[in-house]
Amino acid sequence: MAVATAEPSDILKIILAILLPPVGVFLEVGLGLPFVINVLLTILGYIPGIIHALYVILTR
């Protein structure tokens, strides 16, 4: 089982995902369905946007 290590760019994306969730997702996947979903979740509620952004960043 491999141990995951965080790169400096991942740490920056995580910080941005907490402050501005769509920006963190955009840096990870660009303009695509995950970005659109994150924008909608952030509009509906800030916390769901953060959770989705962290999920996208940490699973890719």
ZAMARDREN-511485 format. One line per 2 residues: number of its first residue (from 1); their letters; for each residue x, y, z of N, C-alpha, C. Coordinates in steps of 0.2 Angstrom, whole numbers. Example, Ala and Ser with C-alpha at 12.3 -4.5 7.8 and 13.67 -1.06 7.14 Angstrom:
% residues 2
1	as	66:-28:39:62:-22:39:66:-16:39 ~ 64:-11:35:68:-5:36:64:0:39
//
This chain:
% residues 60
1	ma	4:-6:0:0:0:0:4:6:0 ~ 3:11:-5:7:17:-5:5:22:-1
3	va	9:26:2:8:32:6:7:38:2 ~ 2:41:2:1:48:-2:5:53:1
5	ta	8:57:-3:12:63:0:9:69:-4 ~ 9:74:0:6:81:-3:11:85:-6
7	ep	10:87:-12:15:92:-15:13:99:-13 ~ 18:103:-14:17:110:-12:11:113:-16
9	sd	10:111:-22:4:114:-26:-2:111:-23 ~ -2:105:-21:-8:102:-17:-10:106:-11
11	il	-5:108:-7:-7:112:-1:-10:119:-3 ~ -7:122:-9:-10:128:-11:-17:127:-13
13	ki	-18:122:-17:-25:120:-19:-30:119:-13 ~ -28:116:-8:-32:115:-2:-34:121:1
15	il	-29:126:2:-30:132:5:-35:136:1 ~ -34:136:-6:-39:140:-10:-46:136:-10
17	ai	-46:130:-9:-52:126:-9:-56:128:-2 ~ -53:130:3:-56:132:9:-58:139:8
19	ll	-54:144:5:-56:151:5:-61:152:-1 ~ -59:149:-7:-63:150:-13:-64:143:-16
21	pp	-69:139:-15:-69:132:-17:-69:132:-25 ~ -72:136:-29:-72:135:-36:-65:136:-39
23	vg	-61:140:-36:-54:141:-38:-50:135:-37 ~ -50:132:-31:-47:126:-30:-48:120:-35
25	vf	-55:120:-36:-57:115:-41:-55:116:-48 ~ -55:123:-50:-53:125:-57:-45:123:-58
27	le	-41:124:-52:-34:123:-53:-33:116:-54 ~ -37:111:-51:-36:104:-51:-39:101:-58
29	vg	-45:103:-60:-48:100:-66:-49:104:-72 ~ -49:111:-71:-50:116:-76:-58:117:-77
31	lg	-60:119:-82:-67:120:-83:-70:114:-86 ~ -74:111:-81:-77:105:-83:-83:104:-78
33	lp	-86:98:-79:-92:96:-74:-90:97:-67 ~ -85:95:-64:-84:96:-57:-83:103:-55
35	fv	-81:107:-60:-81:114:-58:-88:117:-58 ~ -92:115:-63:-99:118:-63:-103:115:-57
37	in	-102:109:-55:-105:106:-49:-103:110:-43 ~ -96:112:-42:-94:115:-37:-96:122:-36
39	vl	-97:126:-42:-100:133:-42:-107:132:-39 ~ -111:128:-42:-118:127:-39:-118:125:-32
41	lt	-114:121:-29:-114:119:-22:-112:125:-18 ~ -107:129:-21:-105:135:-17:-110:140:-17
43	il	-114:141:-22:-120:146:-22:-125:143:-17 ~ -126:137:-17:-131:134:-12:-129:134:-5
45	gy	-123:134:-4:-120:134:3:-112:133:3 ~ -109:137:7:-102:138:7:-99:131:9
47	ip	-101:128:14:-99:122:17:-99:116:12 ~ -105:115:8:-105:110:3:-100:111:-2
49	gi	-99:117:-4:-94:119:-9:-87:117:-7 ~ -85:118:-1:-79:117:2:-78:109:2
51	ih	-83:106:5:-82:98:5:-81:95:-2 ~ -85:98:-7:-84:95:-14:-77:97:-16
53	al	-75:103:-15:-68:105:-18:-63:100:-15 ~ -63:99:-8:-58:95:-5:-58:88:-8
55	yv	-64:85:-9:-65:79:-12:-62:78:-18 ~ -63:83:-23:-60:83:-29:-53:83:-29
57	il	-50:88:-25:-43:89:-25:-39:83:-22 ~ -42:80:-17:-39:74:-13:-40:68:-17
59	tr	-44:67:-21:-45:60:-25:-42:60:-31 ~ -39:66:-34:-36:66:-40:-29:66:-40
//
